[in-house]
Each structure stands twice: as C-alpha cells, then as structure tokens.
Amino acid sequence: MSDQISRVKVGPQIQVDDLAQLKSLGIEVVINNRPDGEVAGQPTHEDMAAAAAELGLTYYFIPVSPAGLTNENILATQAALTETQGPVFAFCRSGNRSGILLQAAIAEAEDRGAD
C-alpha cells in the first residue's frame, strides 16, 4: 500500500468548478474527506459527486470529523486506493485531515502486512 502514496495529492477545500481543472491535470479519483456543513457555502458531497460523475471522475465521500479519524475512515480510504488506479486528489478544509488519513491508512496496511 505504501506505493499508493505517490499517486495521491492532498489539498484544501475545492469548489465544484475545480473538478474540471483537476481532470485536466490528470486526476482520475477524488476523495472528499470534509463533512458536509462545516461552513456556510461549502459545496455538499452530493453536488461534488454529481459534478465528478459528469466529468468521468471516480468520487469517494469519506468524511473525517475534526474530532479525529475512525477505523471506518481508514478502511474506506484503503478500499478507495486499492479499488482504483490513476492519480488521486483528496481534500478537506485545509488538507491536514486528508494527509493524516492517508498516512494512517498506509501505516495500518503495512502493520497488518507485517503480521
């Protein structure tokens, strides 16, 4: 799973219109780690999913609460990475939760592989 990290870019909140630019940059998979409703005006995951589908992007909604990661977040991220190929863009408010989740998913998979 550690080979997966090189294909993932992490960043802050994007808008629906940004998905077309991500696609033009070669992104094939989008992972939304931001829960709906954190701030007014934030696009909903439904709007992001619909726009991603129109563009032919694979989209995952794996919300991470500001309170911290869950095992479900880690397993869902591992599944998203193993089920897909190609460049990935994961985002949350600032990118921090997405980066932490990615590292946790990889570390957990490596720990499990060592058993």
N, C-alpha and C positions, 0 to 999 in steps of 0.2 A: 504494500500500500504506500510505502514511502516514495515510490516512483511517481505517485499521483500528484504530489505537491507541486511539481514543476509545471503542471498544466493548469494550475489554479491561480487566478489573480483575485485579490481581495480589495474591496474599496468601500467607500461610504454610500449612503442612500443615492439611488439613481431615480430618475423620473421615467415614465412610460416612453417618452420620446427618445430617451437614451438607448433603448434596446436596439434600435436600428443602427446606431453608431457602433454599439458593441458587436453586432453581427458583422458590420463592415470591417471590423478589426479582427474578425476570425473567431469570435466567441461562439460556441455552439450550445453551451449549457449555462443556465443562470440559476443560482441558488439564492433565494431571498431568506435571510436569517432575521429579518426585522418583524416583530409582531405588529399586526395592524393597530392603528390608533395611538401610537406613541406620541405623535404630534399632529396638530391640525394641518391639513393639506398634504399629508403623506399619502402617496398612492396606495390603494388597497392591493392585497395579494391577488384578488380576483382580476383587477384591472391589469396588473402586471402579467398574470398568467394568460389572459386573453391576447394581449399585445405580443407576448412571446410566441404564442401559438400561431398567430398571423404571420410572424416572421420565420417560422420554422425552427424556433429555438426550443430546446428542451428546458423545462422550468420546474423547479422544486421550491416548495414553501416549507422551510424548516425553521420556524420562529424560535429564537433564543431570548428568553426573558432577561432583563437586566439583572435579575436575581442570580443568574448563573445557568450553566449547562445542565442538561439532564442526559441520562443514558439513552433516552429516545432520540435526542438531538444527535448524539454521537453515532448511533446505529443508522439513523436516516442519512447522515452525511456519508458514512461508509457505503451505504447502498447506492446513493446518488453517484458516487465516484466509480464504483465497480460496474454499475449498470450502463454507464455512458463512456464515450470516448471523445476526444477533442478538447479544446480549450474551455475552461470554466471561469465564470465570474461570480463570486459570492459577495454579498453585501449585507450590511446592517446600517445603523445610524452613522457610525464613524468608520466601520471596518474592523474594529477591535474584536467584537464578539465573533465575527466570521473567522478571523485569523486564529483566535483561541480555539474555536470549534474545530477548525481544520487540523490544528496541531494535536488536539485531543483525540480526534478520530484516527489519525495516523499512529499516534503513540499507543492507543488501545489495541489497534490491529497488530502492531508489532509485538506488544506484550502477549497477546493471545497466540501469535505465531510462535513465540518462544516457549510456550507451554508444551 
